[in-house]
Amino acid sequence: MTITHKIVLSSIITLVFILSGCGETNTTTVDRPIVDTPDTDNPASSRPVVVDSEIPEPLPPVDPYKPAGWYGKTQVSATAADGTVYSHTTAGVFGELLQSDEGKDKHDILGYETAILQVVFPQTEWENDNGDYFSNYKYYDDHSMEKRVWTFQIKNQHTVDLSNAPITINLEGVYDVKYKEAENGRVEYKESTDANQTLLATLHLVDVDNQAEYTVDELKTASLSMNGLHTRTFRWVMGTVEQDDYLPLSKTTEATVSKMSVYSAEDPTDASDFILKPESQREGGKFGLPPQ
């Protein structure tokens, strides 16, 4: 065999091996995770995207009423020797009001006529407006820490002699008052149904005639009487009780109040005024909230 033939044969064998290698199949497999890819060509087949919609919280209703102050009602009763109980529960109103001032205003109701038993606020510094009042409102300032004082008297003026009767003084609570401006410049008021315990805790009752002091809680069990008098003097003090809160009204002052009032008992200590004189009948007005 010639050299030429050997080269050709070798080339053929090499070619056969190459062709055999190209014909083999690689059977090795690789596991791959299945990826859920959205079909951008067909958006309808893609999974929907859920977005939480934000629902706004409803706004609370606007209260048209604004703070106006507060009030309390002094209720008194006396028990006669025969066991009859006489009460006055339609007056004795005191407090602070934004629409009031330190002098006489439309919320201060003047007393009228004599009575077997009544509670009044004697005003001695109002000049021509001095007298006995069924209510007394002072100016309300929410930011003021000033001490406040209301002097009141329990009067037994005719028909039944209660000068030695045991008495009770009751203050159920003090209540916040709100207001709104209505048509024609009118002011409408509404009161809270719950007592203001913070204000109530600052109130003290001063028994001027006996130089004694009570908290509202102590007053519930206090032993009080008319002490042989037909006029008893007390003070509501909001704040710290001081020595001048025990000072009595002078005789001159009491005489002035009696003259300027729309009624006049000639002498509240004169027993002749208590001899079966008919008592004038009167209906209690709307006390508590300020007059509309």
Buried (B, 14 or more C-beta within 10 A) or exposed (E): EEEEEEEEEEEEEEEEEEEEEEEEEEEEEEEEEEEEEEEEEEEEEEEEEEEEEEEEEEEEEEEEEEEBBBBBBBBBBBBBEEEEEBBBBBBBBBBBBBBBEEEBBEBBBBBBEBBBBBBBBBBBEBEEBBBBBBBBBBBBEEEEEEEBBBBBBBBBBBBBBBBEBEBBBBBEBBBBBBBBEEEEEEBBBEBEEEBBEEBBEBBBBBBBBBEBBBBBEEBEEBEBBBEEBBBBBBBBBBBEBEEEBBEEBEEEBBEBBBEBBEBEBEEBEEEEBBEEBEBEEEEEEEBBBBEE
